[in-house]
Amino acid sequence: MKNFLCIILLITSSVNLHSQAVNDELVIQELTRDFMSAYNNQDHKTLRGMYSEYATRIDQENNKMTGADEIINFFKQGFINNNTTLILKHSNLTWSDAEHGFIAHGTYEVTGKTYVYDIKINTKGAYANTLIKDKGKWKIANSVLSPIAKVIITQEVKDFAKFKSNFEEGLSMRLSAGELSEEMGTLHEQPNMVYIISEWTSIENFQSFYSNPDLKAKMKEAGVIGEPTVLILGKQK
């Protein structure tokens, strides 16, 4: 009877933890939408409340800002100088034991123009936001912006259905390695020739993932024939 009760408690605990994780993820996704809305309304006060006091921000040029006030002053100056729109696309969320928080990955795009001289603005990139619980609310503790790397791969496979099944099973592994998006299919009138177009947080992350010996074994298991052709298109700015 005791063992039965222990099993019930373990199952209940597992369900509660899963429910909490799902709830946290929904809250963080809502935070992303709220951030985009506040930016587009030039609401720097709301943005300020989304950062922890000692947050850091590193842009694509590796310039670092420290503290919520410095970060918000950067946004305020941008609102004065530019008329821009921000689009955020959430990709995935992973837990970090080291940071004791979630890391939200996605892409961003800022478009518009300057108020003076009407100079066009079009900036694209990837973001990785570390979020921690601060006074009961999820807030951004660290934000890292980076250029997007786009990759095209073509490879021959023995059976497309089997390859597709294996490819879909590897989604979580690719996301953890830095993949932001992917499109997969076959070439015209070549049902065994697969193409994959994907975006990554950096060329280095893609190369690290692709050179993993475990991946080579999984590709062989999926029925890949010969060596794939890999085209790295570079960083998208």
Contacts in CASP RR format, 6 or more apart in sequence:
PFRMAT RR
TARGET T0000
AUTHOR 0000-0000-0000
METHOD contacts of the structure
MODEL  1
MKNFLCIILLITSSVNLHSQAVNDELVIQELTRDFMSAYNNQDHKTLRGM
YSEYATRIDQENNKMTGADEIINFFKQGFINNNTTLILKHSNLTWSDAEH
GFIAHGTYEVTGKTYVYDIKINTKGAYANTLIKDKGKWKIANSVLSPIAK
VIITQEVKDFAKFKSNFEEGLSMRLSAGELSEEMGTLHEQPNMVYIISEW
TSIENFQSFYSNPDLKAKMKEAGVIGEPTVLILGKQK
24 102 0 8 1.000
24 138 0 8 1.000
25 93 0 8 1.000
25 102 0 8 1.000
27 138 0 8 1.000
28 93 0 8 1.000
28 102 0 8 1.000
28 104 0 8 1.000
28 131 0 8 1.000
28 138 0 8 1.000
29 90 0 8 1.000
29 93 0 8 1.000
31 50 0 8 1.000
31 131 0 8 1.000
31 138 0 8 1.000
32 88 0 8 1.000
32 90 0 8 1.000
32 104 0 8 1.000
33 88 0 8 1.000
34 46 0 8 1.000
34 50 0 8 1.000
35 47 0 8 1.000
35 50 0 8 1.000
35 88 0 8 1.000
36 86 0 8 1.000
36 87 0 8 1.000
36 88 0 8 1.000
37 43 0 8 1.000
38 44 0 8 1.000
38 46 0 8 1.000
38 47 0 8 1.000
38 50 0 8 1.000
39 47 0 8 1.000
39 75 0 8 1.000
39 86 0 8 1.000
40 85 0 8 1.000
40 86 0 8 1.000
42 79 0 8 1.000
44 72 0 8 1.000
44 75 0 8 1.000
44 76 0 8 1.000
44 79 0 8 1.000
47 72 0 8 1.000
47 75 0 8 1.000
48 68 0 8 1.000
48 69 0 8 1.000
48 72 0 8 1.000
49 68 0 8 1.000
49 139 0 8 1.000
50 139 0 8 1.000
50 140 0 8 1.000
51 67 0 8 1.000
51 68 0 8 1.000
51 71 0 8 1.000
51 72 0 8 1.000
51 139 0 8 1.000
51 140 0 8 1.000
51 141 0 8 1.000
52 68 0 8 1.000
52 132 0 8 1.000
52 134 0 8 1.000
52 139 0 8 1.000
52 140 0 8 1.000
52 141 0 8 1.000
53 67 0 8 1.000
53 68 0 8 1.000
53 134 0 8 1.000
54 66 0 8 1.000
54 67 0 8 1.000
54 68 0 8 1.000
54 141 0 8 1.000
55 67 0 8 1.000
55 68 0 8 1.000
55 71 0 8 1.000
55 139 0 8 1.000
55 140 0 8 1.000
55 141 0 8 1.000
55 142 0 8 1.000
55 143 0 8 1.000
56 64 0 8 1.000
56 65 0 8 1.000
56 66 0 8 1.000
56 67 0 8 1.000
56 141 0 8 1.000
56 142 0 8 1.000
56 143 0 8 1.000
57 64 0 8 1.000
57 65 0 8 1.000
57 71 0 8 1.000
57 74 0 8 1.000
57 142 0 8 1.000
57 143 0 8 1.000
57 144 0 8 1.000
57 145 0 8 1.000
58 64 0 8 1.000
58 65 0 8 1.000
58 142 0 8 1.000
58 143 0 8 1.000
58 144 0 8 1.000
58 145 0 8 1.000
59 145 0 8 1.000
60 125 0 8 1.000
60 145 0 8 1.000
60 146 0 8 1.000
60 147 0 8 1.000
60 237 0 8 1.000
65 71 0 8 1.000
65 74 0 8 1.000
71 143 0 8 1.000
78 84 0 8 1.000
81 114 0 8 1.000
81 115 0 8 1.000
81 116 0 8 1.000
82 112 0 8 1.000
82 113 0 8 1.000
82 114 0 8 1.000
82 115 0 8 1.000
82 121 0 8 1.000
83 112 0 8 1.000
83 113 0 8 1.000
83 114 0 8 1.000
83 115 0 8 1.000
84 110 0 8 1.000
84 111 0 8 1.000
84 112 0 8 1.000
84 113 0 8 1.000
84 121 0 8 1.000
85 110 0 8 1.000
85 111 0 8 1.000
85 112 0 8 1.000
86 108 0 8 1.000
86 109 0 8 1.000
86 110 0 8 1.000
87 108 0 8 1.000
87 109 0 8 1.000
87 110 0 8 1.000
87 111 0 8 1.000
88 106 0 8 1.000
88 107 0 8 1.000
88 108 0 8 1.000
88 127 0 8 1.000
89 106 0 8 1.000
89 107 0 8 1.000
89 108 0 8 1.000
90 104 0 8 1.000
90 105 0 8 1.000
90 106 0 8 1.000
91 105 0 8 1.000
91 106 0 8 1.000
91 107 0 8 1.000
91 175 0 8 1.000
91 180 0 8 1.000
91 181 0 8 1.000
92 104 0 8 1.000
92 105 0 8 1.000
92 106 0 8 1.000
92 175 0 8 1.000
93 102 0 8 1.000
93 103 0 8 1.000
93 104 0 8 1.000
93 105 0 8 1.000
94 102 0 8 1.000
94 103 0 8 1.000
94 105 0 8 1.000
94 175 0 8 1.000
94 176 0 8 1.000
95 101 0 8 1.000
95 102 0 8 1.000
95 103 0 8 1.000
96 102 0 8 1.000
96 103 0 8 1.000
96 130 0 8 1.000
99 130 0 8 1.000
99 132 0 8 1.000
99 141 0 8 1.000
99 142 0 8 1.000
100 132 0 8 1.000
101 130 0 8 1.000
101 131 0 8 1.000
101 132 0 8 1.000
101 133 0 8 1.000
102 130 0 8 1.000
102 131 0 8 1.000
102 138 0 8 1.000
103 128 0 8 1.000
103 129 0 8 1.000
103 130 0 8 1.000
103 131 0 8 1.000
104 127 0 8 1.000
104 128 0 8 1.000
104 129 0 8 1.000
104 131 0 8 1.000
105 126 0 8 1.000
105 127 0 8 1.000
105 128 0 8 1.000
105 175 0 8 1.000
105 178 0 8 1.000
105 180 0 8 1.000
105 201 0 8 1.000
106 126 0 8 1.000
106 127 0 8 1.000
106 128 0 8 1.000
106 180 0 8 1.000
107 124 0 8 1.000
107 125 0 8 1.000
107 126 0 8 1.000
107 127 0 8 1.000
107 148 0 8 1.000
107 180 0 8 1.000
107 181 0 8 1.000
107 199 0 8 1.000
108 124 0 8 1.000
108 125 0 8 1.000
108 126 0 8 1.000
108 127 0 8 1.000
108 145 0 8 1.000
109 122 0 8 1.000
109 123 0 8 1.000
109 124 0 8 1.000
109 125 0 8 1.000
110 121 0 8 1.000
110 122 0 8 1.000
110 123 0 8 1.000
110 124 0 8 1.000
111 121 0 8 1.000
111 122 0 8 1.000
111 123 0 8 1.000
112 120 0 8 1.000
112 121 0 8 1.000
112 122 0 8 1.000
113 119 0 8 1.000
113 120 0 8 1.000
113 121 0 8 1.000
114 121 0 8 1.000
123 237 0 8 1.000
124 148 0 8 1.000
124 236 0 8 1.000
124 237 0 8 1.000
125 145 0 8 1.000
125 146 0 8 1.000
125 147 0 8 1.000
125 148 0 8 1.000
125 236 0 8 1.000
125 237 0 8 1.000
126 145 0 8 1.000
126 146 0 8 1.000
126 147 0 8 1.000
126 148 0 8 1.000
126 180 0 8 1.000
126 199 0 8 1.000
126 200 0 8 1.000
126 201 0 8 1.000
126 202 0 8 1.000
127 143 0 8 1.000
127 144 0 8 1.000
127 145 0 8 1.000
127 146 0 8 1.000
128 143 0 8 1.000
128 144 0 8 1.000
128 146 0 8 1.000
128 201 0 8 1.000
129 140 0 8 1.000
129 142 0 8 1.000
129 143 0 8 1.000
129 144 0 8 1.000
130 140 0 8 1.000
130 141 0 8 1.000
130 142 0 8 1.000
130 143 0 8 1.000
131 138 0 8 1.000
131 139 0 8 1.000
131 140 0 8 1.000
131 141 0 8 1.000
132 138 0 8 1.000
132 139 0 8 1.000
132 141 0 8 1.000
133 139 0 8 1.000
134 141 0 8 1.000
146 201 0 8 1.000
146 202 0 8 1.000
147 202 0 8 1.000
147 235 0 8 1.000
147 236 0 8 1.000
147 237 0 8 1.000
148 180 0 8 1.000
148 199 0 8 1.000
148 200 0 8 1.000
148 201 0 8 1.000
148 235 0 8 1.000
148 236 0 8 1.000
149 199 0 8 1.000
149 200 0 8 1.000
149 201 0 8 1.000
149 202 0 8 1.000
149 203 0 8 1.000
149 205 0 8 1.000
149 206 0 8 1.000
149 232 0 8 1.000
149 233 0 8 1.000
149 234 0 8 1.000
149 235 0 8 1.000
149 236 0 8 1.000
150 197 0 8 1.000
150 198 0 8 1.000
150 199 0 8 1.000
150 200 0 8 1.000
150 232 0 8 1.000
150 233 0 8 1.000
150 234 0 8 1.000
150 236 0 8 1.000
151 196 0 8 1.000
151 197 0 8 1.000
151 198 0 8 1.000
151 199 0 8 1.000
151 200 0 8 1.000
151 206 0 8 1.000
151 230 0 8 1.000
151 231 0 8 1.000
151 232 0 8 1.000
151 233 0 8 1.000
152 195 0 8 1.000
152 196 0 8 1.000
152 197 0 8 1.000
152 230 0 8 1.000
152 231 0 8 1.000
152 233 0 8 1.000
153 194 0 8 1.000
153 195 0 8 1.000
153 196 0 8 1.000
153 198 0 8 1.000
153 228 0 8 1.000
153 229 0 8 1.000
153 230 0 8 1.000
153 231 0 8 1.000
154 187 0 8 1.000
154 193 0 8 1.000
154 194 0 8 1.000
154 195 0 8 1.000
154 196 0 8 1.000
154 228 0 8 1.000
154 229 0 8 1.000
155 193 0 8 1.000
155 194 0 8 1.000
155 196 0 8 1.000
155 219 0 8 1.000
155 224 0 8 1.000
155 225 0 8 1.000
155 226 0 8 1.000
155 228 0 8 1.000
155 229 0 8 1.000
156 192 0 8 1.000
156 193 0 8 1.000
156 194 0 8 1.000
156 224 0 8 1.000
156 225 0 8 1.000
156 226 0 8 1.000
157 163 0 8 1.000
157 192 0 8 1.000
157 193 0 8 1.000
157 194 0 8 1.000
157 222 0 8 1.000
157 223 0 8 1.000
157 224 0 8 1.000
157 225 0 8 1.000
158 192 0 8 1.000
158 223 0 8 1.000
158 225 0 8 1.000
159 192 0 8 1.000
159 223 0 8 1.000
160 185 0 8 1.000
160 186 0 8 1.000
160 191 0 8 1.000
160 192 0 8 1.000
160 194 0 8 1.000
162 222 0 8 1.000
162 223 0 8 1.000
163 194 0 8 1.000
163 222 0 8 1.000
163 223 0 8 1.000
163 224 0 8 1.000
164 184 0 8 1.000
166 218 0 8 1.000
166 221 0 8 1.000
166 222 0 8 1.000
166 223 0 8 1.000
167 184 0 8 1.000
167 196 0 8 1.000
167 222 0 8 1.000
170 218 0 8 1.000
174 182 0 8 1.000
174 198 0 8 1.000
174 209 0 8 1.000
177 205 0 8 1.000
177 206 0 8 1.000
177 208 0 8 1.000
177 209 0 8 1.000
178 200 0 8 1.000
178 201 0 8 1.000
178 202 0 8 1.000
178 205 0 8 1.000
178 206 0 8 1.000
178 209 0 8 1.000
179 198 0 8 1.000
179 199 0 8 1.000
179 200 0 8 1.000
179 206 0 8 1.000
179 209 0 8 1.000
180 198 0 8 1.000
180 199 0 8 1.000
180 200 0 8 1.000
180 201 0 8 1.000
181 198 0 8 1.000
181 199 0 8 1.000
182 196 0 8 1.000
182 197 0 8 1.000
182 198 0 8 1.000
182 199 0 8 1.000
183 196 0 8 1.000
183 197 0 8 1.000
183 198 0 8 1.000
184 194 0 8 1.000
184 195 0 8 1.000
184 196 0 8 1.000
184 197 0 8 1.000
185 194 0 8 1.000
185 195 0 8 1.000
185 196 0 8 1.000
186 192 0 8 1.000
186 193 0 8 1.000
186 194 0 8 1.000
186 195 0 8 1.000
187 193 0 8 1.000
187 194 0 8 1.000
187 195 0 8 1.000
198 206 0 8 1.000
199 236 0 8 1.000
200 206 0 8 1.000
203 232 0 8 1.000
203 234 0 8 1.000
203 235 0 8 1.000
206 232 0 8 1.000
209 215 0 8 1.000
210 230 0 8 1.000
219 228 0 8 1.000
END
